[in-house]
Amino acid sequence: MKKLEDERSQLYRQNQSLMDAVDDLKARTRRLDQLEEENQKLHLEVQLLRREKETFENRLQEQVELAVLRERSTQQNKQ
């Protein structure tokens, strides 16, 4: 009888240990899912910022080119 109780106690401890491991795995899985979602959001934000930067650089280049053309035109009109 004592041996069966000891085995039962050991099985209970093993079961509890496994349940703790499962709970830990679930928590880690949830955290992983959250991190993956956050990573996707950040990736999209980076893409948007790159496009905005490219658009800004293109506009700036156009403004520089217009300013150069205006300056040339002004200089030609003075001559």
N, CA, C and O of each residue as an XYZ file, in Angstrom:
316
protein
N       0.824     -1.191      0.000
C       0.000      0.000      0.000
C       0.876      1.267      0.000
O       0.608      2.223     -0.728
N       1.928      1.249      0.833
C       2.840      2.391      0.919
C       3.523      2.638     -0.424
O       3.713      3.778     -0.849
N       3.886      1.532     -1.075
C       4.546      1.657     -2.375
C       3.613      2.303     -3.388
O       4.046      3.152     -4.168
N       2.352      1.920     -3.390
C       1.375      2.512     -4.317
C       1.176      4.001     -4.030
O       1.059      4.803     -4.956
N       1.140      4.364     -2.770
C       0.993      5.775     -2.409
C       2.219      6.579     -2.854
O       2.098      7.706     -3.333
N       3.396      5.980     -2.686
C       4.622      6.655     -3.142
C       4.621      6.834     -4.657
O       4.994      7.891     -5.167
N       4.199      5.795     -5.368
C       4.112      5.886     -6.828
C       3.085      6.935     -7.236
O       3.305      7.709     -8.168
N       1.968      6.950     -6.530
C       0.924      7.936     -6.821
C       1.451      9.353     -6.582
O       1.209     10.251     -7.389
N       2.159      9.548     -5.493
C       2.743     10.860     -5.203
C       3.760     11.250     -6.273
O       3.799     12.395     -6.721
N       4.575     10.287     -6.671
C       5.566     10.559     -7.707
C       4.873     10.915     -9.027
O       5.279     11.858     -9.707
N       3.842     10.172     -9.385
C       3.097     10.471    -10.616
C       2.422     11.839    -10.534
O       2.381     12.584    -11.513
N       1.897     12.156     -9.357
C       1.274     13.476     -9.180
C       2.317     14.583     -9.393
O       2.036     15.573    -10.068
N       3.517     14.422     -8.823
C       4.572     15.422     -8.992
C       5.000     15.526    -10.457
O       5.207     16.624    -10.972
N       5.130     14.389    -11.115
C       5.495     14.393    -12.533
C       4.420     15.083    -13.364
O       4.706     15.869    -14.268
N       3.165     14.758    -13.025
C       2.052     15.381    -13.744
C       2.062     16.891    -13.528
O       1.871     17.662    -14.468
N       2.286     17.305    -12.288
C       2.323     18.741    -11.991
C       3.475     19.410    -12.738
O       3.332     20.519    -13.254
N       4.610     18.731    -12.791
C       5.762     19.260    -13.508
C       5.445     19.409    -15.002
O       5.805     20.407    -15.627
N       4.773     18.409    -15.558
C       4.383     18.489    -16.973
C       3.376     19.606    -17.213
O       3.455     20.318    -18.214
N       2.435     19.754    -16.296
C       1.435     20.825    -16.435
C       2.116     22.190    -16.372
O       1.762     23.103    -17.118
N       3.094     22.324    -15.479
C       3.845     23.582    -15.398
C       4.594     23.846    -16.702
O       4.639     24.978    -17.185
N       5.178     22.794    -17.262
C       5.898     22.941    -18.532
C       4.944     23.335    -19.655
O       5.281     24.166    -20.498
N       3.752     22.738    -19.665
C       2.745     23.079    -20.686
C       2.308     24.530    -20.526
O       2.191     25.255    -21.514
N       2.068     24.958    -19.290
C       1.681     26.352    -19.047
C       2.777     27.308    -19.498
O       2.498     28.349    -20.093
N       4.019     26.951    -19.215
C       5.149     27.774    -19.644
C       5.222     27.835    -21.169
O       5.454     28.900    -21.741
N       5.026     26.712    -21.813
C       5.045     26.670    -23.274
C       3.924     27.520    -23.866
O       4.128     28.225    -24.854
N       2.741     27.449    -23.260
C       1.620     28.269    -23.737
C       1.938     29.750    -23.604
O       1.667     30.538    -24.510
N       2.514     30.121    -22.468
C       2.864     31.527    -22.243
C       3.915     31.987    -23.254
O       3.824     33.088    -23.796
N       4.912     31.136    -23.504
C       5.947     31.490    -24.478
C       5.365     31.584    -25.886
O       5.759     32.447    -26.671
N       4.435     30.699    -26.199
C       3.796     30.723    -27.520
C       2.990     32.013    -27.708
O       3.027     32.633    -28.771
N       2.265     32.403    -26.659
C       1.508     33.660    -26.738
C       2.450     34.839    -26.936
O       2.184     35.730    -27.744
N       3.560     34.837    -26.189
C       4.526     35.928    -26.314
C       5.138     35.945    -27.713
O       5.334     37.011    -28.296
N       5.436     34.769    -28.244
C       5.980     34.673    -29.595
C       4.987     35.231    -30.608
O       5.373     35.969    -31.515
N       3.722     34.885    -30.460
C       2.700     35.408    -31.362
C       2.624     36.929    -31.284
O       2.499     37.609    -32.302
N       2.701     37.461    -30.045
C       2.658     38.912    -29.878
C       3.866     39.572    -30.543
O       3.739     40.600    -31.209
N       5.030     38.971    -30.354
C       6.240     39.534    -30.950
C       6.204     39.466    -32.474
O       6.650     40.395    -33.148
N       5.677     38.379    -33.017
C       5.567     38.276    -34.475
C       4.614     39.330    -35.023
O       4.881     39.934    -36.062
N       3.505     39.550    -34.326
C       2.552     40.577    -34.765
C       3.194     41.961    -34.695
O       3.044     42.768    -35.613
N       3.905     42.231    -33.608
C       4.581     43.518    -33.475
C       5.644     43.682    -34.554
O       5.813     44.771    -35.103
N       6.354     42.612    -34.855
C       7.370     42.651    -35.902
C       6.744     42.970    -37.258
O       7.300     43.755    -38.026
N       5.602     42.372    -37.557
C       4.916     42.654    -38.826
C       4.501     44.117    -38.901
O       4.650     44.757    -39.941
N       3.977     44.648    -37.789
C       3.576     46.059    -37.769
C       4.775     46.963    -37.993
O       4.703     47.926    -38.757
N       5.878     46.651    -37.323
C       7.088     47.458    -37.485
C       7.632     47.361    -38.904
O       8.114     48.350    -39.457
N       7.556     46.181    -39.487
C       8.018     46.003    -40.870
C       7.193     46.875    -41.816
O       7.745     47.531    -42.700
N       5.879     46.883    -41.630
C       5.027     47.731    -42.466
C       5.340     49.208    -42.254
O       5.358     49.990    -43.204
N       5.586     49.580    -41.001
C       5.913     50.970    -40.707
C       7.226     51.369    -41.375
O       7.346     52.475    -41.901
N       8.194     50.482    -41.354
C       9.481     50.759    -42.017
C       9.267     50.938    -43.516
O       9.843     51.839    -44.124
N       8.437     50.078    -44.113
C       8.157     50.208    -45.551
C       7.515     51.559    -45.853
O       7.888     52.226    -46.818
N       6.548     51.960    -45.025
C       5.895     53.250    -45.242
C       6.884     54.398    -45.100
O       6.876     55.335    -45.899
N       7.732     54.325    -44.086
C       8.717     55.387    -43.886
C       9.716     55.445    -45.039
O      10.142     56.531    -45.432
N      10.086     54.311    -45.576
C      10.998     54.301    -46.738
C      10.332     54.963    -47.941
O      10.959     55.735    -48.667
N       9.057     54.649    -48.140
C       8.345     55.276    -49.264
C       8.224     56.775    -49.062
O       8.399     57.547    -50.004
N       7.922     57.194    -47.826
C       7.826     58.629    -47.546
C       9.171     59.311    -47.787
O       9.236     60.403    -48.350
N      10.245     58.647    -47.349
C      11.587     59.204    -47.555
C      11.885     59.334    -49.040
O      12.402     60.358    -49.487
N      11.560     58.305    -49.798
C      11.807     58.334    -51.242
C      10.997     59.460    -51.897
O      11.517     60.187    -52.743
N       9.739     59.601    -51.509
C       8.893     60.669    -52.049
C       9.477     62.028    -51.697
O       9.541     62.920    -52.543
N       9.905     62.186    -50.444
C      10.504     63.451    -50.008
C      11.768     63.758    -50.807
O      11.959     64.888    -51.258
N      12.628     62.760    -50.983
C      13.869     62.962    -51.733
C      13.576     63.336    -53.183
O      14.255     64.187    -53.759
N      12.564     62.699    -53.771
C      12.190     63.035    -55.152
C      11.690     64.466    -55.250
O      12.056     65.189    -56.177
N      10.859     64.882    -54.307
C      10.358     66.261    -54.314
C      11.501     67.253    -54.125
O      11.562     68.285    -54.792
N      12.399     66.923    -53.209
C      13.536     67.796    -52.967
C      14.394     67.925    -54.220
O      14.831     69.024    -54.561
N      14.633     66.833    -54.894
C      15.410     66.855    -56.129
C      14.720     67.718    -57.189
O      15.371     68.488    -57.896
N      13.405     67.581    -57.289
C      12.658     68.406    -58.254
C      12.781     69.881    -57.908
O      12.945     70.720    -58.794
N      12.700     70.197    -56.623
C      12.803     71.609    -56.215
C      14.194     72.157    -56.520
O      14.334     73.304    -56.945
N      15.213     71.344    -56.305
C      16.579     71.778    -56.615
C      16.713     72.024    -58.115
O      17.283     73.030    -58.537
N      16.187     71.105    -58.912
C      16.269     71.268    -60.364
C      15.522     72.510    -60.819
O      16.002     73.237    -61.689
N      14.345     72.763    -60.239
C      13.604     73.979    -60.588
C      14.365     75.238    -60.187
O      14.392     76.224    -60.924
N      14.975     75.190    -59.024
C      15.741     76.352    -58.568
C      16.926     76.610    -59.496
O      17.229     77.762    -59.806
N      17.586     75.564    -59.934
C      18.710     75.721    -60.868
C      18.214     76.298    -62.187
O      18.845     77.200    -62.737
N      17.099     75.798    -62.703
C      16.548     76.330    -63.961
C      16.151     77.793    -63.818
O      16.389     78.592    -64.724
N      15.550     78.148    -62.691
C      15.176     79.554    -62.464
C      16.421     80.445    -62.429
O      16.449     81.532    -63.005
N      17.438     79.951    -61.739
C      18.677     80.725    -61.640
C      19.299     80.925    -63.020
O      19.741     82.025    -63.351
N      19.332     79.877    -63.811
C      19.869     79.988    -65.181
C      19.042     80.954    -66.022
O      19.572     81.763    -66.783
N      17.732     80.841    -65.859
C      16.842     81.731    -66.616
C      17.048     83.183    -66.205
O      17.066     84.081    -67.047
N      17.201     83.401    -64.917
C      17.436     84.771    -64.416
C      18.751     85.311    -64.944
O      18.828     86.471    -65.348
N      19.786     84.481    -64.944
C      21.099     84.909    -65.438
C      21.064     85.193    -66.935
O      21.719     86.126    -67.400
N      20.310     84.403    -67.692
C      20.221     84.620    -69.133
C      19.453     85.907    -69.426
O      19.787     86.629    -70.366
N      18.441     86.193    -68.638
C      17.669     87.415    -68.858
C      18.491     88.668    -68.537
O      18.254     89.729    -69.115
N      19.443     88.549    -67.628
C      20.300     89.679    -67.255
C      21.311     89.979    -68.354
O      21.775     91.112    -68.483
N      21.654     88.960    -69.150
C      22.671     89.151    -70.192
C      22.035     89.759    -71.366
O      22.703     90.011    -72.368
